Amino acid sequence: MVKDALAIEQVLALNPRELWRVVNELDVSMCGYIPTTAMLIAARNLGASRARLMKHATSGDINHDYGHVVGYASIIIS
């Protein structure tokens, strides 16, 4: 969850360059970070100025197996 939080922090900051850096340098296994980076660039170009985390959870929250988890985040960009 620490690596999730580092990536989520950059999305919430609307910072595509830092998201890219965090994912690559810290070896975050984030699915869709290239489209997320592109979305952040487009959103900022279209005037987005804030992001709000709606929910962050992992598969372990459902099956209680925290040995291998997949994280999920829902974020609203406006």
VEXDREN-2710 file (C-alpha; in Angstrom, 1 decimal):
% VEXDREN-2710
k/r/px/py/pz
1/MET/0.0/0.0/0.0
2/VAL/3.0/2.3/0.4
3/LYS/3.8/2.2/-3.3
4/ASP/0.1/2.7/-4.1
5/ALA/0.1/5.8/-1.9
6/LEU/3.1/7.3/-3.7
7/ALA/1.5/6.9/-7.1
8/ILE/-1.9/8.1/-5.9
9/GLU/-0.2/11.2/-4.3
10/GLN/1.1/12.2/-7.8
11/VAL/-2.3/11.7/-9.4
12/LEU/-3.9/13.8/-6.7
13/ALA/-1.3/16.5/-7.4
14/LEU/-2.1/16.3/-11.1
15/ASN/1.6/15.7/-11.7
16/PRO/2.1/13.4/-14.7
17/ARG/5.9/13.8/-14.7
18/GLU/6.2/12.8/-11.1
19/LEU/3.8/9.9/-11.5
20/TRP/6.0/8.6/-14.3
21/ARG/9.1/9.0/-12.2
22/VAL/7.6/7.4/-9.1
23/VAL/6.3/4.4/-11.0
24/ASN/9.6/3.8/-12.8
25/GLU/12.2/4.6/-10.1
26/LEU/10.3/2.9/-7.3
27/ASP/9.2/-0.1/-9.4
28/VAL/5.5/0.5/-8.7
29/SER/3.5/-2.2/-10.5
30/MET/0.7/0.1/-11.6
31/CYS/-1.5/-1.1/-14.4
32/GLY/-2.4/1.7/-16.7
33/TYR/0.2/4.2/-15.7
34/ILE/0.8/5.3/-19.3
35/PRO/-2.9/6.1/-19.9
36/THR/-3.1/7.7/-16.5
37/THR/-0.1/9.9/-17.3
38/ALA/-1.7/10.8/-20.7
39/MET/-5.0/11.5/-18.9
40/LEU/-3.3/13.8/-16.4
41/ILE/-1.7/15.8/-19.2
42/ALA/-5.0/16.1/-21.1
43/ALA/-6.9/17.0/-18.0
44/ARG/-4.5/19.8/-17.1
45/ASN/-4.6/21.1/-20.7
46/LEU/-8.3/21.1/-20.5
47/GLY/-8.2/23.2/-17.2
48/ALA/-8.4/20.5/-14.5
49/SER/-7.2/22.0/-11.2
50/ARG/-8.1/19.4/-8.6
51/ALA/-8.4/15.7/-7.9
52/ARG/-10.2/14.0/-5.1
53/LEU/-9.6/10.4/-3.9
54/MET/-13.0/8.7/-3.5
55/LYS/-11.8/5.2/-2.4
56/HIS/-8.6/3.3/-2.2
57/ALA/-8.7/-0.4/-1.3
58/THR/-7.0/-3.7/-2.1
59/SER/-8.1/-7.2/-3.0
60/GLY/-6.9/-8.2/0.5
61/ASP/-9.7/-6.1/2.0
62/ILE/-12.1/-8.6/0.4
63/ASN/-10.4/-11.9/0.7
64/HIS/-8.2/-11.1/3.7
65/ASP/-5.1/-12.5/2.0
66/TYR/-2.6/-9.6/2.3
67/GLY/0.3/-11.7/1.0
68/HIS/-0.4/-10.7/-2.6
69/VAL/-2.7/-7.9/-3.2
70/VAL/-4.0/-5.7/-6.1
71/GLY/-4.8/-2.1/-5.2
72/TYR/-7.6/-0.1/-6.7
73/ALA/-8.2/3.7/-6.5
74/SER/-11.1/5.8/-7.6
75/ILE/-10.2/9.4/-8.2
76/ILE/-12.3/12.3/-9.6
77/ILE/-10.4/14.9/-11.6
78/SER/-12.1/18.2/-12.2
END
